[in-house]
């Protein structure tokens, strides 16, 4: 008799727990779909991404507008000053040659100040094409 009462009490509790789990899964799926729908699509192959710390990276940005934007084929500009002439030379550097050999950057969306398309005929696009052909 006591086992029947326990079973009778546990069944509604497990039903509520199951319904809550289903509700939680539905909310996660809706958030994922909404995240996907709000992502921005770019018309150029490469984008310039300016972060709040002042760093600028160039690459292929995916997931912008969502919770986990990813930048692949990442480049940055390294400025070198000639000590004799004081002339500044800008060099486009591909990330990946660092010790940890990164192949992508997962960005915090709150740290992205703005994103701009890299024009296909721009100097940056030309330098990327040159490096890719080597």
N, C-alpha and C positions, 0 to 999 in steps of 0.2 A: 504494500500500500504506500509506504514511504517512497519507494523507488518510482512508483507511478506519479506521485505528486512532484517529485524532483524532475522527472521527464516532462511532465506537463508544464513546469515552470521554465525549463531550459529551452524548450522548443520555441516559444515566442522571443526569447532573448537571442537565440541563434538566427531566427528569422530577421530580427531588427539588425543584427550585426551584418548579415548577408546583404540586406537592402542598403545599408550604409556603404558597404564595400562597392556595390554596384553603382550607387550614386557617385561615389568618389571616382570610380573609373570613368564614368560618363563625363564628369567635370573635367578630368584630365584630357580626355579625347577632344572635348569641345575647345579647351584652351590650346591644344596642339593645332587643331584645324584653324582656329582664329589666328594663331601665331603664323601659320603658313600663309593665310590669306593676306596678312598685313605686310608681308615681306615685299620689299621694293625690288623691281626688276630693272636692270640697267641695259641701255642700248649699246654701250661700248664694252669691249672686252676687259678693260682695266679701269679701276677707280682709284682716286686719291682719297685717303682717309686721314683726317686731322684729329688727333686725340687731344684731350684736355691738358695733357702735359706738354703740348707743343710739338710732339713727334708727328711726322708725316710719313705714311707708308703708302706704297702703290702696289696694287695687286688685283686679284679677282675676288670680289666681295660677294659672299652668299649669305643669305639669312638676315640681311639688313632690314630692320623694322621688327625683327623677332627678338627672342630672348637670348639667342646664341649666335651672333654673327661670326663668320669665319672668313679670314683673308688667306688666300693661297697664292702661290707664285709671288711672294712678297719681295719688294724692292724698297730701298730707301736711298736718300741722297747724302753723300758724305762730302763735306766741304773741306778742302785742303788749301792752306795758305802758303804760298812760296815765301820763305823768310827774306829772300833777297829783294824780290820785286813787290812783295805785299799783294800780289795778284791772287785772287781766290779761284780755285779750280773745283768745280762740282763734278763728282763721280757718282754714277748710279751703281749701287751695290745690291746684289741678290742675297737675301737671307738664306741661310742654309750652310754657309761656310763656317759658322760659329762652332764651338766645341760640341754643343749639344745637337747640331745639325737639324734645326727645326724645318719642317716642310709646310707649316701653316701657323696662323695666329688665331687663337680663340679670343675674341674681343669682348670686353664688358660694354654692353650697349650704352651704359650711362657715361662712359669715358669717351664716346665718339662725339666730337664737336660738330663736324659736318663731313659729308661725302660729296665728291665731285667726280664727274666722268673724266677720264683721261682721253683727250681727243685722239683719234686714230693717226692724225698727221702731226701730233705734238712731238717735241723733242724727247719727252719721256717715253712715248710709245715707240719712237724710232730706236732709242737706246735699248729698250726691252727686246725689240725685234733683233737688234744686232747681237745681244747677249744670247738670245735663244738659238740663233743660227750657228753659234760657235760650238 
